[in-house]
Amino acid sequence: MHISALAARCTRMTSSKLHLALPLLIMGALYWLSSLPGTPLPDDPALYAVFYWVPPSVQNALHVPVYAALAWAWFQVLVSWLRMPVARAIGACAIASAYGVFDEWHQSFVPGRYASLTDVTLDVAGAVLGIWLAAWIGSGARTIKPQISIDEHG
């Protein structure tokens, strides 16, 4: 395939379809993080040490914003495929939540790690939060309009 044909094919992609990279990147990063062993191994790269310093309570709390970002990213991508906002919201929430379940299952095979229903619950809560934020931002409700009251008696 010539470069000109490839360039022509790329120009037919919509911006929403190009946004597919963001949720896939988030999912890849989550997969990589959940692949880290539960305890440091002697031959681990120095980069891994950063992740072992994060306390488990903070790691659990991070599930919510990360899965909110993942659901929000999927909501943006699904604009190209699903016209109804409710369908996009359900689809994005379902994809992010299903990935949370998959990631916990994957983590159960990693030495020193285990699957946790608490983590799945936090993942789903994050996905719901991400969809709520996407809907709120999309609705324009985020703008605060000052209410000015004029008193007739001065």
SVG drawing of the C-alpha trace seen along z (x, -y; Angstrom):
<svg xmlns="http://www.w3.org/2000/svg" viewBox="-40 -52 58 70">
<polyline fill="none" stroke="black" stroke-width="0.4" points="0.0,0.0 1.4,-3.4 1.8,-6.2 -0.8,-8.3 -3.4,-5.5 -2.7,-5.1 -3.0,-8.9 -6.3,-8.9 -7.6,-6.1 -6.5,-7.9 -8.3,-11.1 -11.6,-9.1 -11.3,-8.4 -13.4,-10.6 -11.8,-12.3 -13.8,-10.1 -12.4,-6.9 -8.9,-8.4 -9.7,-8.9 -9.8,-5.1 -6.1,-5.3 -6.9,-6.9 -9.0,-4.1 -6.8,-1.5 -3.7,-3.2 -5.4,-3.4 -6.4,0.3 -2.8,1.2 -1.4,-0.7 -3.8,1.0 -2.9,4.4 0.8,3.6 0.3,2.4 -1.8,5.4 1.0,7.6 3.4,6.4 4.1,9.1 2.7,8.5 6.1,8.3 9.3,7.0 11.5,9.6 15.3,9.2 15.6,8.9 12.7,6.3 13.6,3.1 14.1,0.0 10.9,-1.5 8.8,1.1 10.1,-0.1 8.0,-3.3 4.8,-1.2 5.7,0.8 6.0,-2.4 2.3,-3.2 0.3,-1.9 -2.5,0.6 -5.1,-1.9 -4.0,-4.5 -3.8,-1.8 -7.5,-0.9 -8.6,-4.6 -6.9,-5.1 -9.3,-2.6 -12.1,-5.1 -10.5,-8.0 -8.7,-5.6 -11.9,-3.8 -13.8,-7.1 -11.2,-8.2 -11.5,-4.9 -15.4,-5.2 -15.2,-8.8 -12.7,-8.0 -15.0,-5.2 -17.9,-7.5 -16.0,-9.9 -15.1,-7.1 -18.7,-5.7 -20.0,-9.0 -19.0,-7.6 -21.0,-4.4 -23.9,-5.1 -26.1,-8.2 -28.2,-8.0 -26.4,-9.4 -28.0,-6.8 -26.7,-4.0 -23.2,-5.5 -23.4,-5.9 -24.4,-2.3 -21.9,-1.0 -19.0,-3.0 -19.9,-2.0 -20.3,1.7 -16.9,1.7 -15.0,0.1 -16.7,2.3 -16.1,5.5 -12.5,4.5 -12.3,4.1 -13.6,7.6 -11.2,8.9 -8.3,7.1 -9.0,8.5 -9.2,12.0 -5.9,11.4 -4.4,10.2 -5.3,13.5 -2.7,15.2 0.1,12.8 2.4,14.0 1.6,12.3 -1.6,10.7 -5.2,11.7 -8.6,10.8 -10.8,8.6 -14.5,8.0 -13.7,4.6 -11.5,3.6 -14.3,4.6 -16.8,2.5 -14.4,-0.4 -13.9,0.1 -17.6,0.0 -18.1,-3.0 -15.4,-4.8 -17.0,-3.9 -20.3,-5.2 -18.6,-8.4 -16.9,-8.8 -20.2,-8.5 -21.9,-11.0 -19.0,-13.5 -19.2,-13.0 -23.0,-13.6 -22.6,-16.6 -19.9,-18.2 -21.8,-17.5 -25.0,-19.0 -23.5,-22.4 -24.6,-22.2 -21.0,-22.9 -21.5,-26.7 -22.6,-28.6 -24.9,-31.5 -25.1,-34.2 -28.5,-34.9 -28.9,-38.6 -31.9,-39.8 -33.0,-43.4 -34.7,-44.7 -37.5,-47.1 -37.1,-49.1 -33.5,-49.9"/>
</svg>
